[in-house]
Amino acid sequence: MPESTGTDLIYLRDATVAEFDASVVAVDPETREIALDRTAFYAGGGGQPCDTGTITGTSTWPVEAVRKQGAVAWHRLGGDAPLPDVGSAVHGSLNWDDRYYLMRTHTAMHVLCGTIFRDYGALVTGGNMALDGARMDFEMDSADFTPERVAEIEQRVNAEIAAGHDVRVNTLPREEAFQIPDLIRTKINLLPEGITEIRTVEIVGLDLQADGGTHVANTREVGGIRIVGTRSKGKANKRLEIVLTDPA
């Protein structure tokens, strides 16, 4: 399939879509992957895992993994059933509980890094999330990484979550995005020159980042966080490990 046609990524506009109809536009029998003209399956990236679920047509196939190659999203299908033909209509269904948990987690991580930058001036150096928790690394000296400081961070992050910040997704021209200081501090300038539009996720009043992942609409949906582990990854690189608590 020519990459110029691409896959319409529904989740970029609406992260709440859990089921969708699509057409098969390419099939790779060797990898058991199919490309669709549109999809709600997140292809992974930015520390957020890809979605799983099912695709139904002449059979029902488990979606084991999703990846992007250029502008095309490829879905790896499990099972033994013959793959659908190019041009056939299919119906996709996400494992919604998993997706929604990752949405809550991703938003929680943005609240975490926004709070730590605002209150302590520490920048993020890395992060990753899974269905059993998440971790985020910060430029922070050992002297600032005491048990008392960690407890304070947890309290402040939970206060921001409970404050009910709206989460806004927007797409900006590259030149406009480069004028926003909050985006520059998250190293937006490292994006390849070929990217002419920047998708941003804003925790209103707290955080703004370039981001291609999925999020909840308001921080109250997160519930809360618990910091369950800390690690020193170097003299000025400290890790916080978190899990979510359910909304009240």
N, C-alpha and C positions, 0 to 999 in steps of 0.2 A: 504494500500500500504506500503510495507517495506520502512522505511525511508532511508535505504542504497541506494536505487535507486535514490531518490531525484528528484527535479525538476530542469531542465536546466534553469537558470536565465539569459535570453538573455541580460537584461539591464546592467548586470555587465560588459559585453564586449562591448556593443553598445547601448548607451542611446537614439539613434535616431530612433530605430525601433519602429514604431507606429502600425504595423499590423503583424500578424504572424499566421502560421498554427500549429496545435498541435493535440495530441490525449488525450482523457480522460482516466485517469488511476485509478481513484477512485471517488466514489460518496457517499455523506452523505445526505440522504433524509431528515433527521430531521433538519439539519441546512441549507439545500439547498446550500451546498458547493460541488464544484468539484475540483479535483486535475488534473493537466495537466502534460504531460511529459516535456513540455517547456513553458515558458511564458515570455512576455515582460512587464507584469503588475508588478510594484514595490509593494512589500508587506508591505511597511511602516517600519519606524524605523529611529533612529538618528535624530528625530525631523521632518522628512519628511513624510507627509501623504501618504497612499497607493493610487495607481491609480484607476480610474474608467473607464468605457467604456462599450463595448458589447462583447458578445461571440455568434457566429452564428453557428448553425448546423441544426438540424431538425426544430429549432425555433431560434428566436433571443432573448437573455436574457440580461438585463442590469447587468453589474458587479457592485455590490453595495459596496463591500469591498474585500480586499485581505489580507491574513495573512500567516505568515510562522509558521509551526509547525515542529521543527527539520529541515530536509532538504527539506520538502515538502511545496509548496505554494498552499493554498486553496483559491478558488474564490467563494464568496457568490453571488448567482444569484437571481435577483428579478423576478417579474412577476408571472404568474400563469401557464405557459407552463410546461409540464413534463420535468424533467431534462434529459440531454443526457445520453446515456448508456455508461458503461465502454467499451473502445475500439473504440468509435466513433470518427470521425474526426470533428474538429471544427476550426473556424477562430476567432481570437481575434483582437479587435480594441480598442486602447486607446482613451480616451478623450484627444487628443493631445494638444489642447490649454492649458488645465489645467496642463498636464505633463510638457510642455515646460516652463510655468510660474514658476513651482516649481523647474525646473532645473536652471533657471536664478536666482531664489531666493537662492537656495542652494549655488551656486557659489558666489553670493553676500555676503552670510554669511561667507564663507571662506575668502574672501577678507577683510571683516570687522575684523574678529578675527586675521588674519595675520597682518593687518595694526596696530591694537591696541597693539598687542604683540610686534611688532617691535619698534613702536614709544613710547609706554608708559609702556611696560613690564607687562601688565595686562593679566591674564589668563582667559579663558572662564569657567564659572560655569554652564551654561545651555543654551538651545536655543530651539526654536520651530518655525515652519513655517506653513502658511496656504495660501489659495488663496486670502486673503485680507491683507496680510502682514506677518511680521515675527518679532521675538524678540530674543535678545541675552543678556545674563547676564555676567558680568565681575567682577573679583576681583579688585575693584577700590574704593579708599577712597573718601569720600564726598568732600574733598578739591580739588580733581582732577576732579570732576564731575560738573564743572561749565557750564553755557550756552556757554561761549566762547570756552571751550574745546570741547563741543559737536559739535559746528559749525565747529571747526577745524577738528574733526574726520570725519564729513561728507565730507568736502572738500578733505581731504587726501584719503579717500576711493574712491571717484569719480575719482580722479586723477589716482589711480591704476587701476580702471575699464577701464578708457579711454586709459591706456597705452597698452592694448591689450596683456595681459599675456596669453600664452597658458595654457590649463588645461590638465594635463596628468594623466591617470589612469594606475596603475601598480599593480602587485601582487608579494609580496616578501615572501620568507621563514621567519618564525617567528624569527629565530635566527638572520637573517640579519636585519630585521625591528627593533629589540631591540637594535641595535647598532647606530641607527639614533637619535640624540638628539631631533630634532623637534617632532618625534613621542613619545619619552619618556615624553616630557612636556605635551602632550595631553593625558597622562595616558594610553598609550597603554599597559602598564604592568598589567592593571586590566583585560585584556581580558582573558577568560577561557583558561586553559592549553591545552584543546582539539583542539583549533584553531591553526593549523600548518602553515597556510598561511594568510598573512595580505594584504588586498586590500588597496592601498593608492591613495589619490587624491592630486595632486600637482598643486598649482597655481605657475607656474614656476617663480622663483626669489622672491617669496613672502611667500608662505605657503605650508606646507606639513602635511597631517593628514591621519590617518587611517579612512576609510569612506566606507560605503556600498551603498551610495545613487547615484542619477543621477545628472549630471552636463552638462553645455554647454562646447563647445570645446575651447572657447576663451572668456576672460572677456568682450570684447566689446559687446558680445551678451546680457550681462546683461542690458546694457543701463546706468543705474545709480541708486542711492538710495536717498531717503529723510528720515531723522530721524524725525519722527512725534510724538514721545513721549519718555519721560524718567521717570524712577521710581527708587526710592531707595528701595532695597529689604533687607537692613540691613546695618550695619556700613561700611562694605567693600564689598558690593554686589550691583552692579548697573546695571540697565536694559536699553537697547536701543531698541526702537520699530521703525521698518523701513518699507517703501513701496518702490517698484521699480518705476523708471521712464523709459519710452520707449527709445530704441536706437534711435540715431539721423538718 
